[in-house]
Structures are given as C-alpha cells and as structure tokens.
Amino acid sequence: MAKLIYAAIMSLDGYIADEAGKFDWAVPDDEVHTFINDLTRPIGTYLFGRRLYEVMVAWEAIKPHSHVPPYILNYSKIWQAADKIVYSKSLESVSSSKTRIERDFNPKNIQKMKETSERDLSVGGSTLAAQAIQAGLVDECHFFITPIVIGSGKRFLPANVQLKLQLLDECRFGNGMAHLHYSTGK
C-alpha cells in the first residue's frame, strides 16, 4: 500500500508562509534541494491545493536546455514525471501535463488511491493537508525547519489536531536547516 506523505519547509515556530503569504525566507539551498529531490523521487502522484499548484506549476517550464543548476533541473524532471491532482473549486484549467482538477476532497477516494497505487503520494498545501490529516490519511510528515521565527502566518499543521508522531530520521544541513521525518504511527 502506498503512503500519503506531507512535507514542507517551515519556520521554527511552525509557519510555511508569513502573514503576507511570503515564503522567500524558506528557499532551499543546493544541499537541501538535492535532499528534497531524493525524497520526492519515489512520489507517483502529487495532491495539491490550488494556491500551491499555482506556485509549483513553474516547474513545468524548466526544460533540459534551461540554464539552471543541475539540482533545479533534476527537480523539474521529477515534478514533470509525476501525476498531479489539483483540488480547487475555482480553477478553470491546468497548465501542466499529467494534471487533473478535482472539485472536492473525498477521503474515501484518497484511501482508495493509497490502496491501489504502486508509488507513494504527496499532499501539498496546508489547507488540503489539514483535510488529509483530519481524515487520518497522512502516514508520514517531513518537517524542513528553517532557523527563523516569523511570529504568525500560514501554519504547517492544522489547529485542534493531535498526532502522536514517531521519529524515523533526522538530518542537519550546513545552512542551519534541519529535517525531521516522522511516521504518524497509524
């Protein structure tokens, strides 16, 4: 059975974006990005909320002849190869290949995808991830913690949810970031 994985870069105080919606403080360096590439390579399907999809679709434009560092080109290949489902009531169309729109998040459909998929799934966008967490669908979390405190903004984890996590792995990076990999213990 495939796992549903939630991963994001966040501030030390648990935010993925500040009050203005900015996350420029979270841009990974080459070491962290290479690590993320290795982490996401086994993902077969990305489940995105609309806002995150609109940020991530930029990876569709990066082509093999682009003048970008190898770790950027590698991630673009990983992203382009995966299937993508965007959960949105307002998005009219998508601008990336291997992508479809779903209007409603249905936990039973996600569970069926987990049961039938040969590759793991990833959920992205804190609102969509909150729905998956509240439905008990998330199997693993990857916290990429940036050494910054921003005070408020968009939270990585939803409020009023209790999860007992089991540490599976951890890693420190030269830029001060840390990666914590947890199982939700289901």
Contacts in CASP RR format, 6 or more apart in sequence:
PFRMAT RR
TARGET T0000
AUTHOR 0000-0000-0000
METHOD contacts of the structure
MODEL  1
MAKLIYAAIMSLDGYIADEAGKFDWAVPDDEVHTFINDLTRPIGTYLFGR
RLYEVMVAWEAIKPHSHVPPYILNYSKIWQAADKIVYSKSLESVSSSKTR
IERDFNPKNIQKMKETSERDLSVGGSTLAAQAIQAGLVDECHFFITPIVI
GSGKRFLPANVQLKLQLLDECRFGNGMAHLHYSTGK
1 114 0 8 1.000
1 115 0 8 1.000
2 113 0 8 1.000
2 114 0 8 1.000
2 115 0 8 1.000
2 117 0 8 1.000
2 118 0 8 1.000
2 119 0 8 1.000
2 120 0 8 1.000
2 121 0 8 1.000
3 114 0 8 1.000
3 120 0 8 1.000
3 121 0 8 1.000
3 139 0 8 1.000
3 140 0 8 1.000
4 47 0 8 1.000
4 110 0 8 1.000
4 114 0 8 1.000
4 120 0 8 1.000
4 121 0 8 1.000
4 122 0 8 1.000
4 123 0 8 1.000
4 132 0 8 1.000
4 137 0 8 1.000
4 138 0 8 1.000
4 139 0 8 1.000
4 140 0 8 1.000
5 43 0 8 1.000
5 120 0 8 1.000
5 121 0 8 1.000
5 122 0 8 1.000
5 123 0 8 1.000
5 138 0 8 1.000
5 139 0 8 1.000
5 140 0 8 1.000
5 141 0 8 1.000
5 142 0 8 1.000
6 122 0 8 1.000
6 123 0 8 1.000
6 124 0 8 1.000
6 129 0 8 1.000
6 132 0 8 1.000
6 133 0 8 1.000
6 138 0 8 1.000
6 140 0 8 1.000
6 141 0 8 1.000
6 142 0 8 1.000
7 36 0 8 1.000
7 39 0 8 1.000
7 40 0 8 1.000
7 122 0 8 1.000
7 124 0 8 1.000
7 141 0 8 1.000
7 142 0 8 1.000
7 143 0 8 1.000
7 144 0 8 1.000
8 16 0 8 1.000
8 124 0 8 1.000
8 125 0 8 1.000
8 126 0 8 1.000
8 129 0 8 1.000
8 142 0 8 1.000
8 143 0 8 1.000
8 144 0 8 1.000
8 156 0 8 1.000
9 16 0 8 1.000
9 23 0 8 1.000
9 26 0 8 1.000
9 28 0 8 1.000
9 32 0 8 1.000
9 144 0 8 1.000
9 146 0 8 1.000
9 177 0 8 1.000
10 16 0 8 1.000
10 26 0 8 1.000
10 143 0 8 1.000
10 144 0 8 1.000
10 145 0 8 1.000
10 146 0 8 1.000
10 156 0 8 1.000
11 25 0 8 1.000
11 26 0 8 1.000
11 145 0 8 1.000
11 146 0 8 1.000
11 148 0 8 1.000
11 149 0 8 1.000
11 150 0 8 1.000
11 151 0 8 1.000
12 145 0 8 1.000
12 146 0 8 1.000
12 147 0 8 1.000
12 148 0 8 1.000
12 149 0 8 1.000
13 149 0 8 1.000
13 150 0 8 1.000
13 151 0 8 1.000
14 155 0 8 1.000
14 156 0 8 1.000
14 157 0 8 1.000
15 150 0 8 1.000
15 151 0 8 1.000
15 152 0 8 1.000
15 153 0 8 1.000
15 154 0 8 1.000
15 155 0 8 1.000
15 156 0 8 1.000
16 23 0 8 1.000
16 26 0 8 1.000
16 125 0 8 1.000
16 126 0 8 1.000
16 154 0 8 1.000
16 155 0 8 1.000
16 156 0 8 1.000
17 23 0 8 1.000
17 153 0 8 1.000
17 154 0 8 1.000
18 25 0 8 1.000
18 150 0 8 1.000
18 151 0 8 1.000
18 152 0 8 1.000
18 153 0 8 1.000
19 152 0 8 1.000
19 153 0 8 1.000
21 153 0 8 1.000
21 154 0 8 1.000
25 146 0 8 1.000
25 148 0 8 1.000
25 150 0 8 1.000
26 146 0 8 1.000
28 36 0 8 1.000
28 144 0 8 1.000
28 177 0 8 1.000
29 173 0 8 1.000
29 175 0 8 1.000
30 69 0 8 1.000
30 71 0 8 1.000
31 173 0 8 1.000
31 174 0 8 1.000
31 175 0 8 1.000
32 144 0 8 1.000
32 173 0 8 1.000
32 175 0 8 1.000
32 177 0 8 1.000
32 179 0 8 1.000
33 71 0 8 1.000
33 72 0 8 1.000
33 75 0 8 1.000
34 71 0 8 1.000
34 74 0 8 1.000
35 171 0 8 1.000
35 173 0 8 1.000
35 179 0 8 1.000
36 75 0 8 1.000
36 144 0 8 1.000
37 71 0 8 1.000
37 74 0 8 1.000
37 75 0 8 1.000
37 78 0 8 1.000
39 142 0 8 1.000
40 75 0 8 1.000
40 78 0 8 1.000
40 79 0 8 1.000
40 122 0 8 1.000
41 78 0 8 1.000
42 119 0 8 1.000
42 120 0 8 1.000
43 78 0 8 1.000
43 82 0 8 1.000
43 119 0 8 1.000
43 120 0 8 1.000
43 121 0 8 1.000
43 122 0 8 1.000
44 82 0 8 1.000
44 83 0 8 1.000
44 117 0 8 1.000
44 119 0 8 1.000
44 120 0 8 1.000
44 121 0 8 1.000
44 122 0 8 1.000
45 82 0 8 1.000
45 83 0 8 1.000
45 84 0 8 1.000
45 85 0 8 1.000
45 113 0 8 1.000
45 117 0 8 1.000
45 119 0 8 1.000
45 121 0 8 1.000
45 122 0 8 1.000
46 56 0 8 1.000
46 79 0 8 1.000
46 82 0 8 1.000
46 83 0 8 1.000
46 84 0 8 1.000
46 85 0 8 1.000
46 121 0 8 1.000
46 122 0 8 1.000
46 124 0 8 1.000
47 85 0 8 1.000
47 87 0 8 1.000
47 110 0 8 1.000
47 121 0 8 1.000
47 122 0 8 1.000
47 123 0 8 1.000
47 124 0 8 1.000
47 128 0 8 1.000
47 132 0 8 1.000
48 56 0 8 1.000
48 84 0 8 1.000
48 85 0 8 1.000
48 86 0 8 1.000
48 87 0 8 1.000
48 124 0 8 1.000
48 125 0 8 1.000
48 128 0 8 1.000
49 86 0 8 1.000
49 87 0 8 1.000
49 88 0 8 1.000
49 124 0 8 1.000
49 125 0 8 1.000
49 127 0 8 1.000
49 128 0 8 1.000
50 86 0 8 1.000
50 87 0 8 1.000
50 88 0 8 1.000
50 90 0 8 1.000
50 91 0 8 1.000
51 125 0 8 1.000
51 127 0 8 1.000
52 124 0 8 1.000
52 125 0 8 1.000
52 128 0 8 1.000
53 84 0 8 1.000
53 86 0 8 1.000
53 88 0 8 1.000
53 91 0 8 1.000
53 94 0 8 1.000
53 99 0 8 1.000
56 79 0 8 1.000
57 94 0 8 1.000
57 95 0 8 1.000
57 96 0 8 1.000
59 75 0 8 1.000
59 76 0 8 1.000
59 79 0 8 1.000
59 80 0 8 1.000
60 76 0 8 1.000
60 79 0 8 1.000
60 80 0 8 1.000
60 95 0 8 1.000
60 96 0 8 1.000
60 97 0 8 1.000
62 68 0 8 1.000
62 72 0 8 1.000
62 73 0 8 1.000
62 76 0 8 1.000
63 76 0 8 1.000
64 73 0 8 1.000
66 72 0 8 1.000
66 73 0 8 1.000
66 76 0 8 1.000
68 76 0 8 1.000
80 96 0 8 1.000
80 97 0 8 1.000
80 98 0 8 1.000
81 98 0 8 1.000
82 98 0 8 1.000
83 98 0 8 1.000
83 99 0 8 1.000
84 94 0 8 1.000
84 96 0 8 1.000
84 98 0 8 1.000
84 99 0 8 1.000
84 100 0 8 1.000
85 99 0 8 1.000
85 100 0 8 1.000
85 101 0 8 1.000
85 102 0 8 1.000
86 94 0 8 1.000
86 99 0 8 1.000
86 100 0 8 1.000
86 101 0 8 1.000
86 102 0 8 1.000
87 101 0 8 1.000
87 102 0 8 1.000
87 103 0 8 1.000
87 104 0 8 1.000
87 105 0 8 1.000
87 128 0 8 1.000
88 101 0 8 1.000
88 102 0 8 1.000
88 103 0 8 1.000
89 103 0 8 1.000
89 104 0 8 1.000
91 101 0 8 1.000
93 101 0 8 1.000
94 100 0 8 1.000
94 101 0 8 1.000
102 109 0 8 1.000
105 128 0 8 1.000
105 131 0 8 1.000
105 132 0 8 1.000
107 131 0 8 1.000
107 132 0 8 1.000
107 135 0 8 1.000
107 136 0 8 1.000
107 137 0 8 1.000
110 121 0 8 1.000
110 132 0 8 1.000
110 135 0 8 1.000
110 137 0 8 1.000
111 137 0 8 1.000
113 121 0 8 1.000
114 121 0 8 1.000
114 137 0 8 1.000
123 129 0 8 1.000
123 132 0 8 1.000
123 137 0 8 1.000
123 138 0 8 1.000
126 154 0 8 1.000
126 155 0 8 1.000
126 156 0 8 1.000
126 157 0 8 1.000
126 158 0 8 1.000
129 138 0 8 1.000
129 158 0 8 1.000
130 157 0 8 1.000
130 158 0 8 1.000
130 161 0 8 1.000
132 138 0 8 1.000
133 157 0 8 1.000
133 158 0 8 1.000
133 161 0 8 1.000
133 163 0 8 1.000
134 158 0 8 1.000
134 161 0 8 1.000
136 184 0 8 1.000
136 186 0 8 1.000
138 184 0 8 1.000
139 183 0 8 1.000
139 184 0 8 1.000
139 186 0 8 1.000
140 168 0 8 1.000
140 181 0 8 1.000
140 182 0 8 1.000
140 183 0 8 1.000
140 184 0 8 1.000
141 165 0 8 1.000
141 181 0 8 1.000
141 182 0 8 1.000
141 184 0 8 1.000
142 179 0 8 1.000
142 180 0 8 1.000
142 181 0 8 1.000
142 182 0 8 1.000
143 156 0 8 1.000
143 178 0 8 1.000
143 179 0 8 1.000
143 180 0 8 1.000
143 181 0 8 1.000
143 182 0 8 1.000
144 177 0 8 1.000
144 178 0 8 1.000
144 179 0 8 1.000
145 177 0 8 1.000
145 178 0 8 1.000
145 179 0 8 1.000
145 180 0 8 1.000
146 177 0 8 1.000
147 176 0 8 1.000
147 177 0 8 1.000
157 163 0 8 1.000
163 184 0 8 1.000
164 184 0 8 1.000
164 185 0 8 1.000
165 182 0 8 1.000
165 183 0 8 1.000
165 184 0 8 1.000
165 185 0 8 1.000
166 182 0 8 1.000
166 183 0 8 1.000
166 184 0 8 1.000
166 185 0 8 1.000
167 180 0 8 1.000
167 181 0 8 1.000
167 182 0 8 1.000
168 181 0 8 1.000
168 182 0 8 1.000
168 183 0 8 1.000
169 179 0 8 1.000
169 180 0 8 1.000
169 181 0 8 1.000
170 178 0 8 1.000
170 179 0 8 1.000
170 180 0 8 1.000
170 181 0 8 1.000
171 178 0 8 1.000
171 179 0 8 1.000
172 178 0 8 1.000
172 179 0 8 1.000
173 179 0 8 1.000
END
